[in-house]
Amino acid sequence: MNNFIITINRECGSGGGEIAQLLGKKLGVKVYGRKILDRVAQQFDLSVENIERIKAQRTTWWDDFCRFYQQFGAASSSSSNNTLPEATPLSVYHAEARLLRELAAQESCIIIGRAGFHVFHNEPNAVHILIIADDDARIDRIARKQNLSKEEAEKVIKDIDNRRDTFVKSVTDKSRLDAHNYDLVINITGMSPEQVTEFLADIIRNKLNLRDYQ
């Protein structure tokens, strides 16, 4: 069969990143997440931190149109072909999407975040999953993981979720928490990462008929 793609979106503190890594080991495929930003940052000659700040910016289609028009005019009047593209949420999204499609064309893989559900929404051999958890469980997890108070952990969660929400909404005009974007939405509160991994692996094998991925 053709390569398959598993996209995993997650609420901050749900443990979705850890589950994605366990699932990758279970299925024997690579997992791509934040490190994609390293390659994207190189394309724009910026740091990963600057790329993340740009992704969190609120923009509209009119903002992107104006930037495109300005860049087109600048490119037309310039004799150099080495001008770096301007980094905007939309241009970063397209850079990430190109990289993800190249990777998926080479091998089966799991993609964490990166608006993967939208990048591969027309891919027949894809399964899109959203992992959520109760607020208290998320706060407890972040507090333990980062050695924070519960109040500090709650602020971290709100900040990260807001940045992710803003980016996905601005580049796809969709809510990343809309269940219609996914094949499966699962609240994993009370389940161990290992239990969730086994559950998801079974669903993926059945949905994609993966006899060789035991």
C-alpha positions in Angstrom: 0.0 0.0 0.0 1.0 3.7 -0.2 2.6 5.5 2.7 0.3 6.3 5.5 0.2 9.5 7.6 -1.1 9.8 11.2 -1.6 13.4 12.3 -2.0 14.1 16.0 -3.2 17.3 17.4 -3.4 17.8 21.1 -4.3 20.1 23.9 -1.3 21.4 25.9 -0.7 19.1 28.9 -2.7 16.2 27.5 0.3 14.1 26.9 -0.3 13.9 23.2 3.3 14.4 22.3 4.4 11.5 24.4 1.7 9.3 23.0 2.8 10.2 19.5 6.3 9.1 20.2 5.1 5.8 21.7 2.8 5.2 18.8 5.7 5.8 16.4 7.7 3.1 18.2 4.7 0.8 18.2 4.2 1.2 14.4 7.8 1.5 13.5 7.6 4.9 11.8 9.2 8.2 12.4 7.6 11.0 14.3 7.9 14.6 13.1 7.0 17.6 15.3 8.7 20.7 16.5 12.0 19.9 14.8 10.3 20.7 11.5 10.7 24.3 12.7 14.5 24.0 12.5 14.4 23.5 8.8 11.7 26.1 8.3 13.7 28.7 10.3 16.7 28.1 8.0 14.6 28.9 5.0 13.7 32.3 6.4 17.1 32.8 8.1 15.5 33.3 11.5 15.7 31.6 14.8 13.1 29.0 15.9 12.0 31.4 18.6 11.3 34.1 16.1 9.4 31.7 13.9 7.2 30.7 16.8 6.5 34.4 17.6 5.5 34.9 14.0 3.2 31.9 14.0 1.4 33.3 17.1 0.5 36.6 15.3 -3.1 37.3 14.5 -3.6 38.1 10.8 -6.4 38.3 8.3 -6.6 37.4 4.6 -6.3 41.1 3.8 -3.0 41.3 5.8 -1.6 38.4 3.7 -2.9 39.9 0.5 -1.2 43.2 1.2 2.1 41.5 2.1 1.9 39.4 -1.1 1.3 42.5 -3.2 4.2 44.3 -1.6 6.5 41.3 -2.1 5.4 40.9 -5.7 6.2 44.6 -6.4 9.5 44.4 -4.7 10.5 41.2 -6.6 9.5 42.8 -9.9 11.7 45.8 -9.3 14.6 43.8 -8.0 17.3 42.2 -10.2 18.3 39.8 -7.5 16.7 36.3 -7.1 18.3 35.8 -3.6 15.7 37.8 -1.7 14.5 35.8 1.3 10.7 35.4 1.6 9.0 37.4 4.3 8.0 35.3 7.3 4.3 35.5 8.0 2.0 32.9 9.6 0.8 31.9 6.2 4.2 31.7 4.5 5.5 29.7 7.5 2.5 27.4 7.2 3.2 26.8 3.5 6.9 26.1 4.2 6.0 23.6 6.9 3.3 22.0 4.6 5.8 21.6 1.8 8.3 19.9 4.1 5.7 17.6 5.6 4.4 16.5 2.1 8.0 15.8 1.0 8.5 13.6 4.1 5.2 11.8 3.7 6.0 11.1 0.1 9.2 9.3 1.2 7.8 7.2 4.1 4.9 6.6 6.4 5.1 8.9 9.4 3.3 10.5 12.4 3.0 14.3 12.5 2.5 16.2 15.7 0.6 19.5 15.3 1.7 21.7 12.4 -1.9 21.9 11.2 -1.3 18.4 9.8 -5.1 17.6 9.8 -5.4 20.4 7.2 -2.3 19.7 5.2 -3.4 16.1 4.6 -7.1 16.5 4.7 -7.5 15.0 1.2 -5.0 12.1 1.8 -6.9 8.8 1.7 -4.2 6.9 3.7 -4.3 9.4 6.6 -5.8 9.2 10.1 -6.4 12.4 12.0 -6.5 12.3 15.8 -7.2 14.9 18.4 -6.1 14.1 22.0 -7.6 16.1 24.8 -7.8 15.8 28.6 -9.6 17.3 31.5 -8.2 20.7 32.7 -7.2 19.4 36.1 -5.2 16.5 34.6 -3.5 18.9 32.1 -2.6 21.3 34.9 -1.2 18.6 37.1 0.9 17.2 34.2 2.5 20.5 33.3 3.1 21.4 36.9 5.0 18.1 37.5 6.8 18.2 34.2 8.0 21.8 34.5 8.2 22.0 38.3 5.6 24.8 38.4 2.8 25.7 40.8 -0.7 24.9 39.5 -1.4 28.6 38.9 1.8 28.9 36.8 1.0 25.7 34.9 -2.5 27.0 34.1 -1.0 30.1 32.6 1.5 28.1 30.5 -1.3 25.9 29.2 -3.5 28.9 28.3 -0.6 30.7 26.5 0.4 27.6 24.4 -3.2 26.7 23.5 -3.9 30.3 22.5 -0.8 30.4 20.3 -1.7 27.2 18.6 -5.3 28.2 18.2 -4.4 31.5 16.7 -2.0 30.0 14.2 -4.3 27.3 12.9 -7.3 29.7 12.7 -5.3 32.3 10.8 -3.9 29.8 8.2 -6.7 27.4 7.7 -9.8 29.4 8.9 -10.7 26.3 11.0 -10.7 25.6 14.7 -8.1 23.0 15.6 -10.6 21.8 18.3 -13.4 21.2 15.9 -14.2 17.4 16.0 -15.1 17.5 12.3 -11.5 17.9 11.4 -10.6 14.5 12.8 -11.3 10.8 12.5 -11.1 10.4 16.3 -11.2 12.7 19.2 -10.3 11.1 22.5 -10.3 12.3 26.1 -7.5 10.4 27.7 -8.0 11.4 31.3 -7.5 8.4 33.6 -5.7 6.4 30.9 -1.9 5.8 30.8 0.1 6.8 27.7 0.7 3.1 27.1 -3.0 2.3 27.2 -3.9 5.1 24.8 -1.1 4.0 22.5 -2.4 0.4 22.3 -6.0 1.7 21.7 -4.9 4.1 18.9 -2.6 1.5 17.3 -5.6 -1.0 17.0 -7.8 1.7 15.5 -5.2 2.8 13.0 -4.4 -0.8 11.9 -8.1 -1.5 11.4 -8.8 1.7 9.6 -5.9 1.5 7.2 -5.7 -2.3 7.0 -2.1 -2.4 8.3 -1.5 -6.1 8.6 2.3 -5.7 8.7 2.3 -3.1 11.6 1.9 -5.3 14.7 
